[in-house]
Every structure is written in C-alpha cells, then in structure tokens.
Amino acid sequence: MELDHPSFGKVKSLGFPIFMSDSPARLQSLAPCKGQHSGQVLHDLLGYSEDAINQLTSDGVIA
C-alpha cells in the first residue's frame, strides 16, 4: 500500500495480512521516524532529566 508520510512524501508499505469483510483493517498512525520518541522514552521510562536528554542530543548521542 502507498502512504503519505509528512516528512518523506509517498512511501510504500506492506498492506494488512488479513482481510475481513465485516471489519476491514485501518491504518491509525504511521510508524515513528528514527529517534522520534527518544526523549520521551529516556524521560518517562528511564528517568533521565531534561538537562541530561538535552546534553545527549547536543553531544549527538541521540537524534
């Protein structure tokens, strides 16, 4: 299937492997871009401070 990505334009992706006539599959969101949720994961799940995350970003460790 072809999707419109906000950063990359039209991209090809795999379709849905199962088809059901009474409840067709729908795409609810696109896959995240590389590094899109790095800050959130570091903060919410691993307890990093905002300053530490900003330092990692400025050092080029995370995108």
N, C-alpha and C positions, 0 to 999 in steps of 0.2 A: 504494500500500500504506500502511497505517496502522502507525506505530511508537510505542512507549512511550519517550519521552525522559525522562531523570531530572530535568531542570530544567523542561521545558515541558509535560510530560504527553503526551497523544496528539498526534502530528503526522503530516500526510500527506506522503508522499514518492513519488517516481517508483519504479515497480517495475523489474524486470530486463528489458532489451530482448530477451534471447534465452532461450528455454526449451528445455532438453534433458532428455528423459525419463530418461536413464540417469545424469545428473549434474546435478540441479537446483541452481540458484543459491541461496546462503545469505548472509544479511547477517551479517558478522562483527563489525562495530562501527559506531556512529553517526558521522556527521560531527562534527568538533570544533566547539565553540562559539567565537565570536569572541574572540580573544586567549587561548584555552586553552593554546596552546603557545608563546606569545610569549617567555617567559623561557627556555624550553629552546632555542629557535632562536637567540636572542641569545647565549646562553652557549655552546652546543655548536657551532654553525655559524659564528658571527661573533666569538667570543672575548671577549664582554663579561664583566666581573667581576660577581659577585653584588651588590656595592655599587652599581655602575653601573645594573644592572637594577632594584634597589630604588629608586634615585633616579628613574629614568624612570617607575616605577609611581607613586611619591608625587607626581611632577610632573604626572601624568595623561597622559603621552605614550603609555603602553601600558596595557592593561587587565589 
